[in-house]
């Protein structure tokens, strides 16, 4: 089930009835029904069902959220961006099924690590490097690729079949389509742009570089500043000249 804001009032509907663009109310302890982006509120979200990440991930305004993850502390308002077969979880399941061309018989969530499914007699694992290590799976070259994806600011999800690593997926936060144009307009007005985020350093750097953001301030779950990255004067001058900061 999902809670959709309609005419200013929360209405409970079936998840299948949620459409792209719907505004969702996500209360503490509720499962996030579809992929979306936070438009109001801040909280921490347990994404272990999808990514295997054991620690809740801080979410602020403009943070993406994944369907099937669980909101933990605060109340969020989320704009639905992907529903049904387009969600990240649905695509992961489809990818595994297509790769094996088989039908799943059973599925088990492994909290904090990922998931395991028995597919036509084969044991399929999807999740974190910690899960693969626990299961004694040698990642080989996929370990290097997994580290590359993590270094690029992506969440790396590993796939193994019958004890053998077969693939790695990179899940990446994406800025809104209008973000780059907005930053360019602010630059044209001689305004320096800063981004406040709860993401890790690699993800924050990737988004900032992609959009041309000048300063990145990272905060932890308590709101305490845990990092600040500002481009050098040479880097800033290369993009524009004499901007003032607000």
N, C-alpha and C positions, 0 to 999 in steps of 0.2 A: 504494500500500500504506500501511497505518497500523499503529502499534504500540499495542495496547490493554493496559492493566493489568487482568488477571483473576486473582483469588485471589492477589494480590500479585506476580504474575509477568508480565513483558512477553510478549505474544503478537502475532505479525504476522498481520494479516488484510487482506482487500481493503477499500478505502475504502468500497465500497458496503455492507459489513457493519457499518460504524460506526453506532451508534445514539445518539440524544440521551441524555445522562447518562453515556456511557462516559468513562472516565479514560484519556487518551492520554499516551504518553511521546514527547516531541519532542526528539530529540537534535540537537546542532549540525550544521548543513548539511542537515537534513531538511526536506522540504516539509510544511507543516501541512495535513492532509487535509481538515478541515472547520472551520466557524466554532466558536469556543469561548471560554472564559475561563480565564486562568491561575490555578491553585490552588496551585502550588508552583514556585519557581525564579525566575530573572530572566535576561533575555537581550535581544538586539536582533533585530528581525524585518524582513526586506526585503519590503515590501508593494507594490513598484513594479509587479508583475504586475497588481494590482487597482486601485490608486489613482494610480499614476504618481509617487508620492513617491520621490525619488531616494535619500534618506538612510534608513538603517535606523531603525526606531522602537523606543524602549526599551519593554520589557514587564516588569511586576512582577506580584505577586499581585493578582488582580481585574482585570487588564488584559484587554480583549477581543482576540482574534486572528482573522484572516480566513483562511478556507480558500484554498489555492493560494499563500499567502505562504510565505517561506522563513526558517526559524530560522537565525541566524548564529553566535552565540557560546556561549551557555549552554544547559543542559538545562532543559526546561520540562515540567511536568505540566499538562495542559489538560483541562478538563471540556467535552465536546462539547455545544453549545447548538443548532446548526442543521446539518442534514445534507442531502445530495442537492440537490433543487431549491430548498430553503429557504436555501441559503448565499448570501452577498453576491455572489460571482462568478456563480453560476448565475442570480441575479435580474437582474444587469446584462446578461448575455447574452440572457436572455429579453426584457428590456425593449427592447433594440436590435432583436431579431428581430421582436417584435410591432409596434414602431413602423414598421418597414419592410415587414412582412408578406412577408418574403423568406427565402430559404435561403442560409446562408453557404457560400461556395465555398472561401475560404482565410482563415487567421488567423495574425497575426505579433505576437509580443511585442516591444515596444520598451523595453528595460531602462531603468529610471529615469524613464520618461515615461508609459507606458501600453500600448496595443495598437492594432493596425490590422487590419481585416478587409475583404475584398472580398465584397460581398453583392449577388448578381444584377447585377453590373456597376457597383455603386456602392461608393465607398471610404468606409468608416466608421472614424472615429478615436474612441477612448475613452481619456481620461487627463487629465493635468495641464495647467495653463495654459501651462507651458513647452513642452509638445508642440504646443499650438495655435499658440503664437508661432513655433515652429520651422517649422511648416507654413504660416505666413502667413495664419492664419485670424482674421478680425475677430470678436471675441466680441460686440460691440454691447452691448445691455442685459444679455445673459447674463454679461458681465464684472462688472457691478455686483452681480447676484444671486450670482455665485460668491464675491465678496468678502464679501457679507452672510453667506453660509453659513459661510465661513471664520471670520468674526468671531464667529459663534455657537458656535464650537468644533467645527464639522463638517468632515470631509474632503470637499472639493468635487471631483467627477469630471465632466469636460466631455465632451460628445458632439458630433461633427461629421460631416456627411454631404456628400461631394463638395465639400469646401472651405467648407461653410457650417455655422456653429454652430447646433445645433438643440435642445440641452438641457443641463441640469446636474443632477447627482445629489448629494445631501448624505448622507454616511455619518456616523452619530453613534454614539459610545460610549454604552451604556445601563447604568445601575447595576442591580444585582440587585434582584429584586422585594422582597426582605426588607430592603434597605438603609435605606429611609426609616423603617421601623418601628424598626429597630435604633437609628438616630440619635435618634429621639423618646424611646426608652426610656432612652438614656444621658442625654439632656437632663433627663428626669424624675428621674434620680438625681443631678442637679446636677454632671454631668461634661461638661466642654467637649470637643468632638470635633475632631480634626485629621485631615487626609488627606495621605498621602505618595504622590506620583504622578510618573510620567515623562512625562505628557501635556503638551501645550503650554498656554500660559496661558489661552487662550480656552476650551478644552475643560475644563480644571480648574475655572475659574470657573463654567461652566455646570453641571457636576455638583455642585459645592459649593452653588450657589444652589438647585438642585433639591432637594437633600437637607437643606439647612439646616446644613451643616458650617461650623464656626467658623474654622478655620485651614487653609490649603492650603500644603504645602511641596512644591516641585517640585525634582526631582533629575535630573541629566543621566546619560548612559550610564555614566560612571565612578563614579556615586554621589555626586558633588559637588553640594551645594545650589546651584541656579541661580535660585531665587525663593521668596519667602514672602509670602503674602497673608492678612491677618487682618482679620476684620470689625471695624468700629468698635464702641466700647462701646454706642453707641445701637442699632446693629443687633442686637447680642447681647442687650441688655436687652429689646428688642422681642419676642424669642422666648422668653426665660425670665429668671429673676432669681437672682443669687447662685450661679452654678455654680462649682464648683472644677475645676481642670484636672489631668489625669493625663498 
